[in-house]
């Protein structure tokens, strides 16, 4: 389908949305415990303003299922009010001509001064706001059950070179060293933290953001695949198709020692009543202490006609950016506020560390977008590269072959 045809069909369907006046239909994939609590808070705030929330939740932690549903809805002329979309996909939807210009709302809310430039730019298409950001996630976290490590007599690894010895002790003590869900996006999440820890932020930027062929085919990338193979060795045989939050539960329940996952995992610890520093540890993935891979949740807003529909749209964007929602949402979800000026007083030590590191790494130039979470390169390229990593993860393919395939996949348009 051509871009113009998609846009025409979607615009033709806007009247359907407008007919439901102040209804706010929101497509999202916040379906796990901590995430669902966060969505409920936004619903409560909007209903207090007289708007009617129509939940449009599509399960699937990485959002792939939600994007498939969204495309079919837009093509059929039934676009929701807002949809959870992020990274370069915001620009792709902007190019379709179906998104609302949020500049009046952004100007009234002073978004340009509240958002870091790196975030504001992602939310704009051709200089105009078309999306509203919710939060900042750090992806390169390692979640640790300290009691498991203590029982195994193992030391939490600070570098990938330290990892095998620690994992071996955990395994010999009867624990699963690494809790993991065998889904492509989870494999890719581990991979990007491995690349960052093995090669550092500049190498990560060159290889996984700029897609530089020299970096992609380098010995450093081959070493990254070697390291990924080591991680796979310590994942249990039942990992296939396991959801990420179930892997987190393995760490919470003391069945596994660690998990490599973004800080949305912390919402699961919080929901289970666990205390950071006591029941679990949040640490940068091995070798990534001075780097930060970011993932920003955001909502694109579709064009609406009619004063009531536009008021509801404004209510939604304003509520998402409000200090009240930014605080309660991120307390529930494990992320940190995307806007400045939100008090961190109620946040735990993990969030405070994340907020400080985000600011420090932004200044140091070691703040990098997550490729695994659609923040770095177009979706088609991300998908092709992810397929290479998953194929490697689930086969006996050599690292050298994987490097060649990854470099070729990076050329996908």
WORAKA-V819718 format. One record per pair of residues at least 24 apart in sequence whose C-alpha atoms are under 6 Angstrom apart, sorted by the first residue. I is the first residue (numbers start at 1). J is the second residue. Records with the same first field share a line. If there is no record, write none. Layout:
I: J + J
//
This chain:
3: 96
6: 75
7: 96 + 97 + 98
9: 75 + 77
10: 74 + 75 + 77
13: 77 + 78
18: 305 + 309
21: 308 + 309
22: 51 + 308 + 309 + 312
23: 52
24: 52 + 53 + 54 + 81
25: 54 + 55 + 80 + 81
26: 55 + 56 + 82 + 83
27: 56 + 57 + 83
28: 57 + 84
29: 57 + 58 + 59
31: 59
34: 267 + 268 + 332 + 333
35: 333
38: 329 + 332
81: 301 + 302
82: 299 + 300 + 301
83: 299 + 300
84: 298 + 299
85: 298 + 299
86: 298
87: 374 + 375
88: 378
91: 125
94: 125
98: 302 + 303
99: 301 + 302 + 303
100: 130 + 301 + 302 + 303
101: 129 + 130
102: 129 + 130
103: 129
114: 339 + 340
115: 339
130: 300
131: 299 + 300
132: 298 + 299
133: 298
134: 297 + 298
135: 296 + 297 + 336 + 337 + 338
136: 295 + 296 + 335 + 336 + 338
137: 263 + 294 + 295 + 335
138: 262 + 263 + 293 + 294
139: 262 + 293 + 294
140: 193 + 284 + 285 + 293
141: 260 + 261 + 262 + 283 + 284 + 285
142: 259 + 260 + 282 + 283 + 284 + 285
143: 258 + 259 + 281 + 282
144: 257 + 258 + 280 + 281
145: 251 + 257 + 280
148: 257
158: 286
159: 286 + 287
160: 286
175: 255 + 256
176: 256
177: 234 + 256 + 257
178: 234 + 235 + 258 + 259
179: 247 + 256 + 259
180: 239 + 247
181: 239 + 241 + 242 + 243 + 244
182: 239 + 240 + 241 + 242
183: 241
184: 390
188: 372 + 386
189: 372
195: 224
197: 286 + 287 + 288
201: 366
209: 376
216: 407
217: 403
222: 399
225: 399
263: 334 + 335
264: 333 + 334
266: 334
267: 332 + 333 + 334
291: 366
292: 367
293: 368 + 369 + 370
294: 369 + 370
295: 370
381: 410 + 412
384: 409
385: 409
//
